[in-house]
Amino acid sequence: MDTTQLLKGVLDVAVLAVVEDEDGYGYDVLRRLRAGGLSEVGDASVYGTLRRLYAAGALTSYVVPSDEGPHRKYYGITPAGRAQLAGQTEDWERFAQTVSALLSDTRTVTRPSSTPEPQPENQHQGASA
């Protein structure tokens, strides 16, 4: 299954969840998302999401100097970001339950039954007495 479209729909909430407990710089957030099971998430998608969430006020940022290379821009969640995370988490849970129920119903309908379906009686049998 191509999960690209699914990732687009949940990347905001996933990024907010990753930085909720601990701030992180871009590659660190990407690494945590992949370690959490979103192995197909792309670098550009994560960096774009971080910038968009920052512009929307859901994230704050600060720069930390690095002795090993360029300075790192860290992102942390804001109160508005926590509220967004809470709302999107509730939305996701309702949506996931709905889809799971639909898939469960589909599997029930498409699975062969263990008991045979009753066969209609042949109503055109000749009368015998």
VMD Tcl script that draws the C-alpha trace (Angstrom):
set ca {
  {0.00 0.00 0.00}
  {1.32 3.45 -0.89}
  {1.21 5.38 2.37}
  {2.21 8.75 0.88}
  {-1.28 10.25 1.11}
  {-1.82 8.82 4.59}
  {1.44 10.40 5.77}
  {0.40 13.80 4.44}
  {-2.75 13.62 6.50}
  {-1.06 12.73 9.79}
  {2.36 14.36 9.58}
  {1.37 17.47 11.56}
  {0.08 15.46 14.51}
  {3.02 13.04 14.31}
  {5.58 15.88 14.40}
  {3.77 17.56 17.30}
  {3.71 14.25 19.18}
  {7.44 13.75 18.64}
  {8.39 17.17 20.03}
  {5.78 17.19 22.81}
  {8.09 15.65 25.42}
  {11.46 16.70 24.05}
  {12.54 19.47 21.69}
  {14.39 18.37 18.58}
  {16.21 19.68 15.52}
  {15.08 18.75 12.02}
  {17.06 15.57 11.48}
  {16.38 14.44 15.06}
  {12.61 14.81 14.50}
  {12.93 12.87 11.23}
  {14.93 10.12 12.97}
  {12.36 9.84 15.79}
  {9.47 9.62 13.33}
  {11.23 6.84 11.43}
  {12.14 5.02 14.64}
  {8.48 5.28 15.66}
  {7.37 3.41 12.55}
  {6.97 6.10 9.88}
  {9.92 4.76 7.91}
  {8.70 6.14 4.58}
  {8.50 9.78 5.71}
  {10.65 12.03 3.54}
  {13.18 14.61 4.70}
  {11.59 17.47 2.76}
  {8.14 16.64 4.14}
  {9.35 16.82 7.72}
  {11.33 20.04 7.25}
  {8.37 21.64 5.46}
  {6.02 20.54 8.24}
  {8.34 21.98 10.90}
  {8.44 25.33 9.08}
  {4.66 25.38 8.58}
  {3.91 24.48 12.22}
  {6.38 27.15 13.35}
  {4.74 29.77 11.10}
  {1.32 28.77 12.49}
  {2.51 29.26 16.08}
  {2.34 25.57 17.04}
  {6.13 25.36 17.45}
  {8.80 27.65 18.78}
  {12.41 27.50 17.65}
  {15.86 28.36 18.95}
  {19.39 27.85 17.69}
  {22.01 25.81 19.54}
  {25.67 26.16 18.52}
  {27.42 22.96 17.53}
  {31.12 22.18 17.75}
  {30.77 19.47 15.10}
  {29.17 21.44 12.29}
  {26.54 24.06 11.61}
  {24.32 25.36 14.39}
  {21.16 23.36 14.95}
  {17.69 24.86 14.95}
  {15.63 23.17 17.64}
  {11.83 23.09 17.71}
  {9.64 22.90 20.78}
  {5.88 22.76 21.18}
  {3.93 25.86 22.24}
  {0.67 25.96 24.23}
  {-1.15 26.44 20.91}
  {0.70 23.40 19.57}
  {-0.35 21.33 22.60}
  {-3.96 22.33 22.00}
  {-3.62 21.43 18.31}
  {-2.06 18.08 19.25}
  {-4.89 17.30 21.67}
  {-7.56 18.16 19.09}
  {-5.89 16.28 16.26}
  {-5.30 13.27 18.50}
  {-9.03 13.10 19.27}
  {-9.84 13.54 15.56}
  {-7.40 10.77 14.62}
  {-8.78 8.36 17.23}
  {-12.37 8.87 15.99}
  {-11.29 8.56 12.37}
  {-9.23 5.41 13.03}
  {-12.14 3.81 14.90}
  {-14.50 4.60 12.04}
  {-12.18 3.18 9.38}
  {-11.44 0.11 11.52}
  {-15.17 -0.50 11.92}
  {-15.71 -0.17 8.18}
  {-12.87 -2.57 7.45}
  {-14.15 -5.00 10.04}
  {-17.63 -4.89 8.48}
  {-16.14 -5.44 5.03}
  {-14.16 -8.46 6.20}
  {-17.27 -9.93 7.80}
  {-19.27 -9.49 4.60}
  {-16.55 -10.78 2.25}
  {-15.44 -13.77 4.32}
  {-17.06 -17.06 3.50}
  {-19.37 -18.17 6.25}
  {-18.55 -21.32 8.16}
  {-22.16 -22.41 7.92}
  {-23.70 -22.90 4.50}
  {-26.36 -20.48 3.33}
  {-29.86 -22.02 3.30}
  {-30.88 -22.96 -0.24}
  {-34.31 -21.95 -1.49}
  {-36.66 -24.82 -1.96}
  {-37.59 -25.70 -5.50}
  {-41.19 -24.56 -5.76}
  {-41.79 -26.12 -9.16}
  {-41.59 -29.74 -8.11}
  {-44.30 -31.90 -9.50}
  {-47.09 -32.77 -7.11}
  {-46.89 -36.33 -6.01}
  {-49.45 -38.00 -3.84}
}
mol new
graphics top color blue
foreach p $ca { graphics top sphere $p radius 0.5 }
foreach p [lrange $ca 0 end-1] q [lrange $ca 1 end] { graphics top cylinder $p $q radius 0.2 }
display resetview
